[in-house]
Amino acid sequence: MKLSAINCLATIAMFAAAAGCGGSYSTSPPSSSGLAGSYTAFQWVTTGGSGQTNQLVIGSTLQITLNNDGSTTGQMHLAASGGNPAMDFNMAGTWTQSGNNVDFTQAADTYVRDMLFAIQPIATGVWDLVGDQVFSGTRVQLTLRHGP
């Protein structure tokens, strides 16, 4: 009987130790200096009347750098699709953080400046910027991943 109780306690201790070893990271928003850096489109899907398009698969690209001084630099290339020509945009502008969100202000007339991006933790000290919004009947889902 004592052996069963010891085995039971050992099993509980083992599960508790395993649960304690899981990956944990902060979900509180980083400071703006923690967000600064280069971001690249990691996931970019548009869904509208003509169906769903994975913008990265068809050749669209987006790179934007968030500088510590609140300015942005970068380029967006929107691949030709559905009869629309390819287009290129300069991502120069500014960015601000408010709680768990990032907002862009840019001269280029793209949905980046019209979307609010949620800061989502993916690992310790690593964040994605995630936008998901509908514009004129087209849903844009865009994830920007911090990278070198």
C-alpha positions as CSV (number, residue, x, y, z in Angstrom):
1,M,0.0,0.0,0.0
2,K,2.8,2.4,0.9
3,L,4.5,1.6,-2.4
4,S,1.4,2.6,-4.4
5,A,1.2,5.9,-2.6
6,I,4.9,6.6,-3.3
7,N,4.4,5.6,-7.0
8,C,1.4,7.9,-7.2
9,L,3.2,10.9,-5.7
10,A,6.2,10.2,-7.9
11,T,4.0,10.2,-11.0
12,I,2.3,13.5,-9.9
13,A,5.7,15.1,-9.3
14,M,7.0,14.0,-12.7
15,F,4.0,15.5,-14.5
16,A,4.3,18.7,-12.5
17,A,8.0,19.0,-13.3
18,A,7.2,18.4,-17.0
19,A,4.6,21.0,-17.0
20,G,7.0,23.5,-15.4
21,C,9.5,23.0,-18.2
22,G,7.2,24.1,-21.0
23,G,8.2,27.2,-23.1
24,S,6.9,30.3,-21.5
25,Y,7.2,33.9,-22.7
26,S,5.9,37.2,-21.9
27,T,2.6,38.2,-23.4
28,S,2.8,41.8,-22.3
29,P,3.6,44.2,-25.1
30,P,7.3,45.0,-25.7
31,S,8.5,48.6,-25.5
32,S,8.7,50.4,-28.8
33,S,12.5,49.9,-28.8
34,G,11.8,46.2,-28.4
35,L,9.7,46.3,-31.6
36,A,12.2,48.2,-33.7
37,G,13.8,46.2,-36.4
38,S,13.2,44.7,-39.8
39,Y,9.9,42.8,-40.6
40,T,9.0,40.7,-43.6
41,A,5.7,39.4,-44.8
42,F,5.4,35.9,-43.4
43,Q,1.8,35.3,-44.2
44,W,-0.2,37.4,-46.7
45,V,-3.6,36.2,-48.0
46,T,-6.3,38.2,-49.7
47,T,-9.9,36.8,-50.0
48,G,-12.5,38.5,-52.1
49,G,-15.1,37.9,-54.8
50,S,-12.6,36.1,-57.1
51,G,-11.5,33.7,-54.3
52,Q,-8.4,33.5,-52.1
53,T,-4.9,34.5,-53.2
54,N,-1.7,33.8,-51.3
55,Q,0.1,36.9,-52.2
56,L,3.5,35.5,-51.3
57,V,3.1,32.5,-53.6
58,I,2.3,34.7,-56.6
59,G,5.3,36.9,-55.9
60,S,4.2,39.8,-53.7
61,T,6.8,40.9,-51.1
62,L,6.8,43.3,-48.2
63,Q,9.7,44.4,-46.1
64,I,9.4,47.2,-43.6
65,T,11.9,48.4,-41.0
66,L,10.6,50.0,-37.8
67,N,13.3,52.5,-36.6
68,N,13.8,53.5,-32.9
69,D,12.9,57.1,-33.8
70,G,9.4,56.1,-35.0
71,S,10.2,56.2,-38.7
72,T,9.8,53.4,-41.2
73,T,11.6,52.4,-44.4
74,G,11.0,49.5,-46.8
75,Q,9.3,48.3,-50.0
76,M,6.1,46.5,-51.0
77,H,5.8,44.7,-54.3
78,L,2.2,43.7,-55.2
79,A,2.3,41.0,-57.9
80,A,0.0,41.3,-60.9
81,S,-3.2,39.3,-60.2
82,G,-6.7,39.1,-61.5
83,G,-6.1,41.6,-64.3
84,N,-4.5,44.1,-62.0
85,P,-0.9,45.2,-62.9
86,A,2.1,44.7,-60.6
87,M,2.7,47.7,-58.3
88,D,5.5,48.9,-56.1
89,F,5.2,51.1,-53.0
90,N,7.7,52.9,-50.7
91,M,7.0,52.1,-47.1
92,A,8.6,55.3,-45.8
93,G,6.6,56.8,-43.0
94,T,6.1,56.5,-39.3
95,W,4.9,54.0,-36.8
96,T,3.4,54.2,-33.3
97,Q,2.6,51.7,-30.6
98,S,-0.5,51.8,-28.4
99,G,-0.7,48.9,-26.0
100,N,-0.7,45.7,-28.0
101,N,-1.1,47.5,-31.4
102,V,1.0,49.1,-34.0
103,D,-0.3,51.7,-36.4
104,F,1.5,52.9,-39.6
105,T,1.3,56.4,-41.2
106,Q,2.6,56.4,-44.8
107,A,2.2,58.4,-48.0
108,A,1.9,55.2,-50.0
109,D,-1.8,54.4,-50.4
110,T,-1.7,50.7,-49.3
111,Y,-3.8,48.8,-46.8
112,V,-0.7,48.8,-44.5
113,R,-1.5,52.3,-43.5
114,D,-5.2,51.5,-43.0
115,M,-4.8,48.4,-40.8
116,L,-4.2,48.2,-37.1
117,F,-1.6,45.5,-36.4
118,A,-1.8,43.4,-33.3
119,I,1.5,42.5,-31.5
120,Q,1.6,38.8,-31.0
121,P,4.3,37.0,-29.1
122,I,5.7,33.9,-30.8
123,A,8.7,33.2,-28.6
124,T,10.7,35.0,-25.9
125,G,11.5,38.4,-27.2
126,V,10.1,37.6,-30.7
127,W,6.9,39.3,-32.0
128,D,4.7,39.1,-35.1
129,L,2.6,42.1,-36.2
130,V,-0.7,40.7,-37.4
131,G,-3.3,42.6,-39.4
132,D,-6.7,41.2,-40.5
133,Q,-9.2,43.6,-42.0
134,V,-11.7,43.9,-44.8
135,F,-11.4,46.6,-47.5
136,S,-14.1,47.0,-50.1
137,G,-15.2,43.4,-49.8
138,T,-11.6,42.0,-49.8
139,R,-10.2,40.5,-46.6
140,V,-6.5,41.1,-46.1
141,Q,-4.7,38.9,-43.6
142,L,-1.1,40.0,-43.2
143,T,1.5,38.8,-40.7
144,L,4.9,40.6,-40.5
145,R,7.6,38.6,-38.8
146,H,10.6,40.2,-37.2
147,G,13.8,39.0,-38.7
148,P,17.4,39.9,-39.4
